[in-house]
Amino acid sequence: MSAPVELAKQCLDVGLYTAATEATLAFYRDTLGLPYEELLKVSKGNRQHRLGLRGSVLKVNESRDPLPAAPSGFRRLIIADPLLEQPDSHFDPQGVPVDRVLPGTEGVTAVGIVMAVADVRAQVRFLTDGLWGDALGPVLASTPQPQPQRVRIGTTVLFIEEDPLAPTSVPQRALGFRYATIQVRDVASTHRHLVSLGFEEAMAPMRLGDTAAISFVLDPGRNWWEISQRANLTGALPDLPRTELPTAD
């Protein structure tokens, strides 16, 4: 049986929102050394700065309107850096923790994403049954406490931590790390697959001009996942209704 989710790119992209664009770009570009790739005008004057992230894309979204501070299940970004002499930790201008590690640390060869959810089993099901990720098992540690479960999607490793106090309502447009993007060959079929498994639709598949077709789905922790089919990765886009990026909160 063929996989219901066929990746168009072997890594997840990361989306964050900022109220301090220049400081945020300086942090990721100058402090962490991520290359600036391009600027997109996405909707209603809002802009998205795209930086290279070890094969992924870091999407720095700036908004013309004020953005609230709000909790998120996306808690930490991990970057494997082959030029690093020893691991280090930082906080970006939004307060997002960013760890740089040696390649291979806990299976991270490029990018890792740490998530906190109330129901680890349900989250792992979303990532494996829903997004066709590979379960790697728990983090290897000598402590007796429960360790985060790991799931790999392409080259991205997700660490799923249990947090009974994790938010049950996560706005997509707020400061900090807000969503992850999976690039697929067929956005409509991937979206149908996720909805058929009982995961909540946040936005039905739509066309963004001739650039991409996207949809949004909520995971069991109600975090936002963008399903994206980009023309530069897949060729011709499906015939779908056209829209701007969602502004749900």
C-alpha atoms as an extended CHARMM CRD file, in Angstrom:
* protein
*
       249  EXT
         1         1  MET       CA              0.0000000000        0.0000000000        0.0000000000  PROA      1               0.0000000000
         2         2  SER       CA              1.3560000000        3.4160000000       -0.9370000000  PROA      2               0.0000000000
         3         3  ALA       CA              1.8070000000        5.9870000000        1.7980000000  PROA      3               0.0000000000
         4         4  PRO       CA             -1.1620000000        8.3920000000        2.1770000000  PROA      4               0.0000000000
         5         5  VAL       CA              1.3470000000       11.2170000000        2.7560000000  PROA      5               0.0000000000
         6         6  GLU       CA              4.0580000000       11.6730000000        0.1320000000  PROA      6               0.0000000000
         7         7  LEU       CA              6.6410000000       14.2560000000        1.1260000000  PROA      7               0.0000000000
         8         8  ALA       CA              7.7510000000       16.8220000000       -1.4410000000  PROA      8               0.0000000000
         9         9  LYS       CA             10.5940000000       17.8870000000        0.8530000000  PROA      9               0.0000000000
        10        10  GLN       CA             12.3220000000       15.7440000000        3.4460000000  PROA      10              0.0000000000
        11        11  CYS       CA             12.0060000000       18.1590000000        6.3690000000  PROA      11              0.0000000000
        12        12  LEU       CA              9.4800000000       20.2860000000        8.2150000000  PROA      12              0.0000000000
        13        13  ASP       CA              9.4670000000       24.0740000000        8.0500000000  PROA      13              0.0000000000
        14        14  VAL       CA              9.0030000000       26.2280000000       11.1490000000  PROA      14              0.0000000000
        15        15  GLY       CA              6.7210000000       29.2620000000       11.4540000000  PROA      15              0.0000000000
        16        16  LEU       CA              6.9740000000       32.0050000000       14.0600000000  PROA      16              0.0000000000
        17        17  TYR       CA              5.4770000000       35.4590000000       14.5210000000  PROA      17              0.0000000000
        18        18  THR       CA              7.3610000000       38.4800000000       15.7560000000  PROA      18              0.0000000000
        19        19  ALA       CA              6.7890000000       42.0470000000       16.8980000000  PROA      19              0.0000000000
        20        20  ALA       CA             10.5320000000       42.7450000000       16.7160000000  PROA      20              0.0000000000
        21        21  THR       CA             11.4320000000       41.9200000000       13.1340000000  PROA      21              0.0000000000
        22        22  GLU       CA             14.9040000000       43.4290000000       12.9350000000  PROA      22              0.0000000000
        23        23  ALA       CA             16.0190000000       41.9630000000       16.2690000000  PROA      23              0.0000000000
        24        24  THR       CA             14.5980000000       38.5560000000       15.3270000000  PROA      24              0.0000000000
        25        25  LEU       CA             16.3080000000       38.5280000000       11.9360000000  PROA      25              0.0000000000
        26        26  ALA       CA             19.5650000000       39.6550000000       13.5260000000  PROA      26              0.0000000000
        27        27  PHE       CA             19.3650000000       36.8240000000       16.0550000000  PROA      27              0.0000000000
        28        28  TYR       CA             18.7390000000       34.0390000000       13.5490000000  PROA      28              0.0000000000
        29        29  ARG       CA             20.9190000000       35.4810000000       10.7800000000  PROA      29              0.0000000000
        30        30  ASP       CA             23.8490000000       36.9450000000       12.6970000000  PROA      30              0.0000000000
        31        31  THR       CA             23.9310000000       35.0350000000       15.9930000000  PROA      31              0.0000000000
        32        32  LEU       CA             22.9480000000       31.6090000000       14.6420000000  PROA      32              0.0000000000
        33        33  GLY       CA             24.2300000000       32.0630000000       11.0970000000  PROA      33              0.0000000000
        34        34  LEU       CA             21.0630000000       31.1430000000        9.1820000000  PROA      34              0.0000000000
        35        35  PRO       CA             21.1390000000       32.4350000000        5.5770000000  PROA      35              0.0000000000
        36        36  TYR       CA             18.4520000000       34.8940000000        4.4910000000  PROA      36              0.0000000000
        37        37  GLU       CA             16.6460000000       33.4630000000        1.4430000000  PROA      37              0.0000000000
        38        38  GLU       CA             13.7040000000       35.6390000000        0.4340000000  PROA      38              0.0000000000
        39        39  LEU       CA             10.9030000000       37.9980000000        1.4280000000  PROA      39              0.0000000000
        40        40  LEU       CA              7.2600000000       37.1850000000        0.7100000000  PROA      40              0.0000000000
        41        41  LYS       CA              4.3000000000       39.5420000000        0.9490000000  PROA      41              0.0000000000
        42        42  VAL       CA              1.6480000000       37.1860000000        2.2370000000  PROA      42              0.0000000000
        43        43  SER       CA             -1.5760000000       39.0700000000        3.0510000000  PROA      43              0.0000000000
        44        44  LYS       CA             -2.8980000000       42.5260000000        3.9250000000  PROA      44              0.0000000000
        45        45  GLY       CA              0.5890000000       44.0340000000        3.9920000000  PROA      45              0.0000000000
        46        46  ASN       CA              1.9900000000       41.3190000000        6.2520000000  PROA      46              0.0000000000
        47        47  ARG       CA              5.4040000000       39.9660000000        5.2830000000  PROA      47              0.0000000000
        48        48  GLN       CA              7.2490000000       36.7050000000        5.7210000000  PROA      48              0.0000000000
        49        49  HSD       CA             11.0360000000       36.5490000000        5.8890000000  PROA      49              0.0000000000
        50        50  ARG       CA             12.3810000000       33.1080000000        4.9440000000  PROA      50              0.0000000000
        51        51  LEU       CA             15.7230000000       31.8640000000        6.2690000000  PROA      51              0.0000000000
        52        52  GLY       CA             17.5030000000       28.6140000000        5.4960000000  PROA      52              0.0000000000
        53        53  LEU       CA             17.3600000000       26.1390000000        8.3810000000  PROA      53              0.0000000000
        54        54  ARG       CA             19.5100000000       23.0700000000        7.6370000000  PROA      54              0.0000000000
        55        55  GLY       CA             17.3370000000       22.1470000000        4.6510000000  PROA      55              0.0000000000
        56        56  SER       CA             14.1650000000       23.4590000000        6.2820000000  PROA      56              0.0000000000
        57        57  VAL       CA             12.8310000000       27.0130000000        6.1570000000  PROA      57              0.0000000000
        58        58  LEU       CA             12.4200000000       29.2840000000        9.1610000000  PROA      58              0.0000000000
        59        59  LYS       CA              9.4210000000       31.5060000000        8.3920000000  PROA      59              0.0000000000
        60        60  VAL       CA              9.6220000000       34.7740000000       10.3180000000  PROA      60              0.0000000000
        61        61  ASN       CA              6.1840000000       36.3800000000        9.9940000000  PROA      61              0.0000000000
        62        62  GLU       CA              5.7650000000       40.0490000000       10.7900000000  PROA      62              0.0000000000
        63        63  SER       CA              2.3270000000       41.5280000000       11.2400000000  PROA      63              0.0000000000
        64        64  ARG       CA              1.0470000000       45.0680000000       10.7540000000  PROA      64              0.0000000000
        65        65  ASP       CA             -1.3960000000       44.4660000000       13.6020000000  PROA      65              0.0000000000
        66        66  PRO       CA             -0.4290000000       43.9370000000       17.2610000000  PROA      66              0.0000000000
        67        67  LEU       CA              0.0510000000       40.3080000000       18.2090000000  PROA      67              0.0000000000
        68        68  PRO       CA             -0.8370000000       38.7930000000       21.5980000000  PROA      68              0.0000000000
        69        69  ALA       CA              1.4160000000       36.6570000000       23.7450000000  PROA      69              0.0000000000
        70        70  ALA       CA             -0.1400000000       33.2050000000       24.0460000000  PROA      70              0.0000000000
        71        71  PRO       CA              0.9560000000       29.6780000000       25.0000000000  PROA      71              0.0000000000
        72        72  SER       CA              1.9350000000       27.1810000000       22.3420000000  PROA      72              0.0000000000
        73        73  GLY       CA              2.5990000000       23.4610000000       22.2490000000  PROA      73              0.0000000000
        74        74  PHE       CA              5.6670000000       24.1790000000       20.0900000000  PROA      74              0.0000000000
        75        75  ARG       CA              8.2050000000       24.7460000000       22.8440000000  PROA      75              0.0000000000
        76        76  ARG       CA             11.7600000000       24.5600000000       21.5460000000  PROA      76              0.0000000000
        77        77  LEU       CA             13.7860000000       24.4980000000       18.3430000000  PROA      77              0.0000000000
        78        78  ILE       CA             16.8890000000       22.3040000000       18.0160000000  PROA      78              0.0000000000
        79        79  ILE       CA             19.4520000000       22.9210000000       15.2880000000  PROA      79              0.0000000000
        80        80  ALA       CA             22.2440000000       20.4560000000       14.5000000000  PROA      80              0.0000000000
        81        81  ASP       CA             25.3450000000       22.4420000000       13.5530000000  PROA      81              0.0000000000
        82        82  PRO       CA             28.3500000000       20.5710000000       12.1080000000  PROA      82              0.0000000000
        83        83  LEU       CA             30.5990000000       23.5790000000       12.7980000000  PROA      83              0.0000000000
        84        84  LEU       CA             29.7580000000       23.6400000000       16.5030000000  PROA      84              0.0000000000
        85        85  GLU       CA             32.5040000000       22.8310000000       18.9990000000  PROA      85              0.0000000000
        86        86  GLN       CA             30.1070000000       22.3100000000       21.9010000000  PROA      86              0.0000000000
        87        87  PRO       CA             26.3310000000       22.5720000000       22.3820000000  PROA      87              0.0000000000
        88        88  ASP       CA             24.8270000000       25.9080000000       23.3760000000  PROA      88              0.0000000000
        89        89  SER       CA             21.4120000000       27.3660000000       24.1860000000  PROA      89              0.0000000000
        90        90  HSD       CA             19.7750000000       30.6850000000       23.3580000000  PROA      90              0.0000000000
        91        91  PHE       CA             16.4350000000       32.5030000000       23.5180000000  PROA      91              0.0000000000
        92        92  ASP       CA             15.2010000000       34.4180000000       20.4980000000  PROA      92              0.0000000000
        93        93  PRO       CA             13.5920000000       37.8920000000       20.9240000000  PROA      93              0.0000000000
        94        94  GLN       CA             10.1570000000       36.2470000000       21.3950000000  PROA      94              0.0000000000
        95        95  GLY       CA             11.5360000000       34.0510000000       24.1700000000  PROA      95              0.0000000000
        96        96  VAL       CA             11.6060000000       30.8700000000       22.0650000000  PROA      96              0.0000000000
        97        97  PRO       CA             14.3590000000       28.5280000000       23.3390000000  PROA      97              0.0000000000
        98        98  VAL       CA             16.7920000000       27.5050000000       20.6080000000  PROA      98              0.0000000000
        99        99  ASP       CA             19.3970000000       24.8010000000       21.2380000000  PROA      99              0.0000000000
       100       100  ARG       CA             22.3280000000       24.0990000000       18.9460000000  PROA      100             0.0000000000
       101       101  VAL       CA             23.6540000000       20.5600000000       19.1810000000  PROA      101             0.0000000000
       102       102  LEU       CA             26.2300000000       18.3360000000       17.5560000000  PROA      102             0.0000000000
       103       103  PRO       CA             24.7790000000       16.3680000000       14.6090000000  PROA      103             0.0000000000
       104       104  GLY       CA             23.4160000000       13.0190000000       15.7370000000  PROA      104             0.0000000000
       105       105  THR       CA             22.4110000000       14.1610000000       19.2310000000  PROA      105             0.0000000000
       106       106  GLU       CA             19.3130000000       12.0920000000       20.1040000000  PROA      106             0.0000000000
       107       107  GLY       CA             18.9250000000       11.4020000000       16.3880000000  PROA      107             0.0000000000
       108       108  VAL       CA             18.8780000000       15.0510000000       15.2800000000  PROA      108             0.0000000000
       109       109  THR       CA             20.9390000000       15.4370000000       12.1120000000  PROA      109             0.0000000000
       110       110  ALA       CA             19.3230000000       18.6830000000       10.9200000000  PROA      110             0.0000000000
       111       111  VAL       CA             16.3980000000       20.1090000000       12.9170000000  PROA      111             0.0000000000
       112       112  GLY       CA             14.4610000000       18.9980000000       15.9930000000  PROA      112             0.0000000000
       113       113  ILE       CA             11.1930000000       20.3460000000       17.3650000000  PROA      113             0.0000000000
       114       114  VAL       CA             10.1680000000       19.9240000000       21.0050000000  PROA      114             0.0000000000
       115       115  MET       CA              6.4180000000       19.8150000000       21.6490000000  PROA      115             0.0000000000
       116       116  ALA       CA              4.5080000000       19.7150000000       24.9310000000  PROA      116             0.0000000000
       117       117  VAL       CA              1.0790000000       18.0680000000       24.9370000000  PROA      117             0.0000000000
       118       118  ALA       CA             -1.3510000000       16.6690000000       27.4630000000  PROA      118             0.0000000000
       119       119  ASP       CA             -1.7920000000       13.3650000000       25.6050000000  PROA      119             0.0000000000
       120       120  VAL       CA              1.4820000000       11.9790000000       24.2390000000  PROA      120             0.0000000000
       121       121  ARG       CA             -0.1170000000        8.8690000000       22.7410000000  PROA      121             0.0000000000
       122       122  ALA       CA             -2.6430000000       10.9070000000       20.7470000000  PROA      122             0.0000000000
       123       123  GLN       CA              0.0880000000       13.2370000000       19.5060000000  PROA      123             0.0000000000
       124       124  VAL       CA              2.2740000000       10.3400000000       18.3850000000  PROA      124             0.0000000000
       125       125  ARG       CA             -0.7160000000        8.8880000000       16.5200000000  PROA      125             0.0000000000
       126       126  PHE       CA             -1.1860000000       12.2160000000       14.7150000000  PROA      126             0.0000000000
       127       127  LEU       CA              2.4620000000       12.2330000000       13.6410000000  PROA      127             0.0000000000
       128       128  THR       CA              2.6850000000        8.5440000000       12.6760000000  PROA      128             0.0000000000
       129       129  ASP       CA             -0.7670000000        7.5340000000       11.4010000000  PROA      129             0.0000000000
       130       130  GLY       CA             -1.6200000000       11.0600000000       10.2560000000  PROA      130             0.0000000000
       131       131  LEU       CA              1.6520000000       12.3770000000        8.8180000000  PROA      131             0.0000000000
       132       132  TRP       CA              3.2840000000        8.9860000000        8.2220000000  PROA      132             0.0000000000
       133       133  GLY       CA              6.2280000000        9.6870000000       10.5350000000  PROA      133             0.0000000000
       134       134  ASP       CA              8.4840000000        7.0230000000       12.0110000000  PROA      134             0.0000000000
       135       135  ALA       CA              8.2860000000        6.3970000000       15.7690000000  PROA      135             0.0000000000
       136       136  LEU       CA             11.8130000000        6.2550000000       17.2290000000  PROA      136             0.0000000000
       137       137  GLY       CA             10.8470000000        5.5450000000       20.8310000000  PROA      137             0.0000000000
       138       138  PRO       CA             11.7560000000        7.5830000000       23.9110000000  PROA      138             0.0000000000
       139       139  VAL       CA             14.8500000000        9.6780000000       24.4030000000  PROA      139             0.0000000000
       140       140  LEU       CA             17.6680000000        7.5530000000       25.8290000000  PROA      140             0.0000000000
       141       141  ALA       CA             18.4800000000        8.7440000000       29.3440000000  PROA      141             0.0000000000
       142       142  SER       CA             19.6100000000        7.2700000000       32.6410000000  PROA      142             0.0000000000
       143       143  THR       CA             16.9810000000        9.0850000000       34.7310000000  PROA      143             0.0000000000
       144       144  PRO       CA             13.8670000000        7.1770000000       35.8680000000  PROA      144             0.0000000000
       145       145  GLN       CA             11.4650000000        9.9510000000       34.8260000000  PROA      145             0.0000000000
       146       146  PRO       CA              9.3980000000        9.4570000000       31.6470000000  PROA      146             0.0000000000
       147       147  GLN       CA             11.3600000000       10.6540000000       28.6260000000  PROA      147             0.0000000000
       148       148  PRO       CA              9.9910000000       12.4400000000       25.5470000000  PROA      148             0.0000000000
       149       149  GLN       CA              8.8280000000       10.2400000000       22.7110000000  PROA      149             0.0000000000
       150       150  ARG       CA             10.5470000000       10.8300000000       19.3810000000  PROA      150             0.0000000000
       151       151  VAL       CA              9.0420000000       10.7670000000       15.8970000000  PROA      151             0.0000000000
       152       152  ARG       CA             10.9510000000       11.4320000000       12.6810000000  PROA      152             0.0000000000
       153       153  ILE       CA              9.2920000000       13.0130000000        9.6430000000  PROA      153             0.0000000000
       154       154  GLY       CA             11.8180000000       13.1080000000        6.8330000000  PROA      154             0.0000000000
       155       155  THR       CA             14.9520000000       14.4870000000        8.4790000000  PROA      155             0.0000000000
       156       156  THR       CA             13.0930000000       16.3550000000       11.2420000000  PROA      156             0.0000000000
       157       157  VAL       CA             12.8900000000       14.7940000000       14.7020000000  PROA      157             0.0000000000
       158       158  LEU       CA              9.9710000000       15.7300000000       16.9640000000  PROA      158             0.0000000000
       159       159  PHE       CA             10.2840000000       15.3060000000       20.7330000000  PROA      159             0.0000000000
       160       160  ILE       CA              6.8890000000       14.8810000000       22.3800000000  PROA      160             0.0000000000
       161       161  GLU       CA              6.8510000000       15.7910000000       26.0770000000  PROA      161             0.0000000000
       162       162  GLU       CA              3.9390000000       15.1980000000       28.4260000000  PROA      162             0.0000000000
       163       163  ASP       CA              2.5910000000       18.3360000000       30.0930000000  PROA      163             0.0000000000
       164       164  PRO       CA             -0.8310000000       18.0800000000       31.7970000000  PROA      164             0.0000000000
       165       165  LEU       CA             -0.9860000000       21.8910000000       31.7380000000  PROA      165             0.0000000000
       166       166  ALA       CA             -0.3370000000       22.1900000000       27.9870000000  PROA      166             0.0000000000
       167       167  PRO       CA             -2.7620000000       24.6420000000       26.3500000000  PROA      167             0.0000000000
       168       168  THR       CA             -5.9710000000       23.2940000000       24.8590000000  PROA      168             0.0000000000
       169       169  SER       CA             -6.5270000000       26.3460000000       22.6500000000  PROA      169             0.0000000000
       170       170  VAL       CA             -3.5510000000       27.6170000000       20.6630000000  PROA      170             0.0000000000
       171       171  PRO       CA             -3.9550000000       30.7430000000       18.4940000000  PROA      171             0.0000000000
       172       172  GLN       CA             -2.1500000000       30.5690000000       15.1960000000  PROA      172             0.0000000000
       173       173  ARG       CA             -1.3310000000       34.2860000000       15.1010000000  PROA      173             0.0000000000
       174       174  ALA       CA              0.5060000000       35.1780000000       18.3000000000  PROA      174             0.0000000000
       175       175  LEU       CA              4.0840000000       35.8500000000       19.2920000000  PROA      175             0.0000000000
       176       176  GLY       CA              6.5810000000       33.0210000000       19.0970000000  PROA      176             0.0000000000
       177       177  PHE       CA              6.7130000000       29.5400000000       17.5610000000  PROA      177             0.0000000000
       178       178  ARG       CA              3.1900000000       28.9910000000       16.2000000000  PROA      178             0.0000000000
       179       179  TYR       CA              3.0990000000       26.2820000000       13.5220000000  PROA      179             0.0000000000
       180       180  ALA       CA              5.0000000000       23.6810000000       11.5190000000  PROA      180             0.0000000000
       181       181  THR       CA              4.7120000000       23.1060000000        7.7710000000  PROA      181             0.0000000000
       182       182  ILE       CA              4.8920000000       19.7720000000        5.9800000000  PROA      182             0.0000000000
       183       183  GLN       CA              5.5430000000       19.9590000000        2.2350000000  PROA      183             0.0000000000
       184       184  VAL       CA              3.6290000000       17.2540000000        0.3480000000  PROA      184             0.0000000000
       185       185  ARG       CA              2.9680000000       16.1660000000       -3.2250000000  PROA      185             0.0000000000
       186       186  ASP       CA             -0.8210000000       16.3770000000       -2.9210000000  PROA      186             0.0000000000
       187       187  VAL       CA             -2.3180000000       18.7740000000       -0.3840000000  PROA      187             0.0000000000
       188       188  ALA       CA             -5.9210000000       17.6880000000       -0.9930000000  PROA      188             0.0000000000
       189       189  SER       CA             -5.3110000000       13.9600000000       -0.4540000000  PROA      189             0.0000000000
       190       190  THR       CA             -3.1220000000       14.5700000000        2.6030000000  PROA      190             0.0000000000
       191       191  HSD       CA             -5.7830000000       16.8320000000        4.0890000000  PROA      191             0.0000000000
       192       192  ARG       CA             -8.5200000000       14.2530000000        3.4280000000  PROA      192             0.0000000000
       193       193  HSD       CA             -6.3850000000       11.5580000000        5.0360000000  PROA      193             0.0000000000
       194       194  LEU       CA             -5.9250000000       13.5850000000        8.2340000000  PROA      194             0.0000000000
       195       195  VAL       CA             -9.5960000000       14.5190000000        8.4770000000  PROA      195             0.0000000000
       196       196  SER       CA            -10.6150000000       10.8960000000        7.8480000000  PROA      196             0.0000000000
       197       197  LEU       CA             -8.6220000000        9.9240000000       10.9440000000  PROA      197             0.0000000000
       198       198  GLY       CA            -10.6280000000       12.3800000000       13.0370000000  PROA      198             0.0000000000
       199       199  PHE       CA             -8.1650000000       15.2800000000       13.1920000000  PROA      199             0.0000000000
       200       200  GLU       CA             -9.7360000000       18.7180000000       13.1190000000  PROA      200             0.0000000000
       201       201  GLU       CA             -9.7820000000       20.8200000000        9.9650000000  PROA      201             0.0000000000
       202       202  ALA       CA             -8.7280000000       24.4300000000       10.6010000000  PROA      202             0.0000000000
       203       203  MET       CA             -8.7620000000       25.5450000000        6.9530000000  PROA      203             0.0000000000
       204       204  ALA       CA             -9.7750000000       23.5690000000        3.8750000000  PROA      204             0.0000000000
       205       205  PRO       CA             -7.2810000000       23.3530000000        0.9810000000  PROA      205             0.0000000000
       206       206  MET       CA             -6.9230000000       26.6800000000       -0.8280000000  PROA      206             0.0000000000
       207       207  ARG       CA             -4.7290000000       28.1590000000       -3.5520000000  PROA      207             0.0000000000
       208       208  LEU       CA             -2.3020000000       30.9920000000       -2.8090000000  PROA      208             0.0000000000
       209       209  GLY       CA             -2.0330000000       32.2880000000       -6.3530000000  PROA      209             0.0000000000
       210       210  ASP       CA              0.3950000000       30.2420000000       -8.4230000000  PROA      210             0.0000000000
       211       211  THR       CA              2.8290000000       29.7870000000       -5.5180000000  PROA      211             0.0000000000
       212       212  ALA       CA              1.2680000000       27.1000000000       -3.3500000000  PROA      212             0.0000000000
       213       213  ALA       CA             -1.8540000000       25.2650000000       -2.2450000000  PROA      213             0.0000000000
       214       214  ILE       CA             -2.2240000000       24.9710000000        1.5110000000  PROA      214             0.0000000000
       215       215  SER       CA             -4.5200000000       23.8120000000        4.2630000000  PROA      215             0.0000000000
       216       216  PHE       CA             -4.3700000000       23.8080000000        8.0590000000  PROA      216             0.0000000000
       217       217  VAL       CA             -5.1390000000       20.9700000000       10.4710000000  PROA      217             0.0000000000
       218       218  LEU       CA             -5.0790000000       20.9610000000       14.2720000000  PROA      218             0.0000000000
       219       219  ASP       CA             -3.2620000000       18.2040000000       16.1190000000  PROA      219             0.0000000000
       220       220  PRO       CA             -4.7240000000       16.6760000000       19.3390000000  PROA      220             0.0000000000
       221       221  GLY       CA             -3.1010000000       19.4790000000       21.3470000000  PROA      221             0.0000000000
       222       222  ARG       CA             -4.8060000000       21.9760000000       18.9940000000  PROA      222             0.0000000000
       223       223  ASN       CA             -1.5160000000       23.1680000000       17.5730000000  PROA      223             0.0000000000
       224       224  TRP       CA             -1.5390000000       24.3710000000       13.9760000000  PROA      224             0.0000000000
       225       225  TRP       CA             -0.0410000000       22.3160000000       11.1430000000  PROA      225             0.0000000000
       226       226  GLU       CA              0.2160000000       23.7300000000        7.6490000000  PROA      226             0.0000000000
       227       227  ILE       CA             -0.1060000000       21.2180000000        4.8120000000  PROA      227             0.0000000000
       228       228  SER       CA              1.6120000000       22.7830000000        1.8100000000  PROA      228             0.0000000000
       229       229  GLN       CA              2.0010000000       21.9030000000       -1.8550000000  PROA      229             0.0000000000
       230       230  ARG       CA              4.4390000000       24.3850000000       -3.4260000000  PROA      230             0.0000000000
       231       231  ALA       CA              4.6170000000       24.7420000000       -7.1850000000  PROA      231             0.0000000000
       232       232  ASN       CA              8.4150000000       24.9500000000       -7.1620000000  PROA      232             0.0000000000
       233       233  LEU       CA              8.4940000000       21.4770000000       -5.5690000000  PROA      233             0.0000000000
       234       234  THR       CA              5.6010000000       19.6850000000       -7.2430000000  PROA      234             0.0000000000
       235       235  GLY       CA              4.8390000000       21.4860000000      -10.5020000000  PROA      235             0.0000000000
       236       236  ALA       CA              1.2610000000       22.3440000000      -11.4370000000  PROA      236             0.0000000000
       237       237  LEU       CA             -1.0810000000       23.1130000000       -8.5380000000  PROA      237             0.0000000000
       238       238  PRO       CA             -4.5900000000       21.6760000000       -8.1010000000  PROA      238             0.0000000000
       239       239  ASP       CA             -7.6620000000       23.6650000000       -9.0640000000  PROA      239             0.0000000000
       240       240  LEU       CA             -8.8200000000       24.9690000000       -5.6660000000  PROA      240             0.0000000000
       241       241  PRO       CA            -10.5400000000       28.0900000000       -4.3390000000  PROA      241             0.0000000000
       242       242  ARG       CA             -8.1220000000       30.9890000000       -3.9390000000  PROA      242             0.0000000000
       243       243  THR       CA             -7.5080000000       32.8010000000       -0.6790000000  PROA      243             0.0000000000
       244       244  GLU       CA             -5.0130000000       34.7520000000        1.4170000000  PROA      244             0.0000000000
       245       245  LEU       CA             -3.2790000000       33.2520000000        4.4180000000  PROA      245             0.0000000000
       246       246  PRO       CA             -5.6650000000       32.6350000000        7.3560000000  PROA      246             0.0000000000
       247       247  THR       CA             -5.8240000000       35.1200000000       10.1910000000  PROA      247             0.0000000000
       248       248  ALA       CA             -7.5880000000       32.9420000000       12.7330000000  PROA      248             0.0000000000
       249       249  ASP       CA             -6.8340000000       33.4780000000       16.4000000000  PROA      249             0.0000000000
